[in-house]
Amino acid sequence: MAQPLLSTIIPCYNHENFITDTIESIWKQNISDMEIIVIDDGSSDQSFSVLKELQKSSPVPMHVHTQNNAGVVKTLNRCLAKAKGKYISLIGSDDQYFPDVLPSLLNEIQKDDTLKVIYANAREFKGEELFEKMHHTQTQDLLALKPLEIEKSLRSEVPRPLLTQCAIYEKSLLEGVHGWDETLMLDDWPLNIKVFEYLAEHDFRHQFIDIDLIKYRFHDNNVHKNAYRMYLMIEEVILRHTPKELQKKFLAKEMYAIGQAVLKGQHPLIGARLLFKSQLLEFHFLKFLNVLRLTIKYNLRALFTNKRS
């Protein structure tokens, strides 16, 4: 088969109830010159069986594979290795594309050989309800900067969010940065750091188009709902990619912010530890008073709640 123009890659894990909508949203892009690459990452449900059935009726080449569970980062790299397209898009196995958006992005990225990635927008959804744009003003302002400025910003600030699912890449760019970093748990943020570093080094361009591309499913299993796990992922990236002279301040800021979320959630003791560690890294008297107040408030609440139960 000749090289397809686009490969859409999908790491799939335990999404038998959602994957059909995901695949059908790709078909609704009405792109004939494309392929779909799906790797089921050791699902314990019927995801792989559903995918094999969808493969039979796919209007475009659809390659379905399965493997022992390896995690999303390794699975993305394995999808990329199998992809033949000149351009790459990716989508979560519980998310959907808005209809007929990818063709316009493909048309735009082909106009300029120095344009290697286009970022679009996303909206969280639940049922039939759509929420606000996920790439809000702060993200759009970031993407208006030059690649070197974006790279420096990403090394000292967590992008909330800058979704790789909202992008279409020239495959050579992803190969140039050696794909996703398999030594880290997070996928989006570390990849974006490498992407903008590469663009700056080679005098390549990026672009942001404020068009809704992805419907990002809102449900309780989304990884960003687990604040403590998210902190551990963020800590890994800071220690790897942030300049040493900025690490302490950066870690303290994230510990303080996420510690409050964990404290107010299901893990008051873990949240308290994060808050106190933030003050050991960078002490602020008013913040310290707030740490004491929150720790007493939420740990006493948890104590009395446990006694009643």
Secondary structure, DSSP 8 states (H G I E B T S, - for coil): ----SEEEEEEE-S-TTTHHHHHHHHHTT--SSEEEEEEEES-SSSHHHHHHHHHHH-SS-EEEEEES---HHHHHHHHHHH---SEEEE--TT-EE-TT-HHHHHHHHTT-TTEEEEEEEEEEEETTEEEEESS-HHHHHHHTS-HHHHHHHHTTS--S---GGGEEEEHHHHHHTTSS-TTSS-SHHHHHHHHHHHHHHHT-EEEEEEEEEEEEE--TT-GGG-HHHHHHHHHHHHHHHS-HHHHHHHHHHHHHHHHHHHHHTT-HHHHHHHHHHHHHHS--HHHHHHHHHHHHHHHHHHHHHHHH-
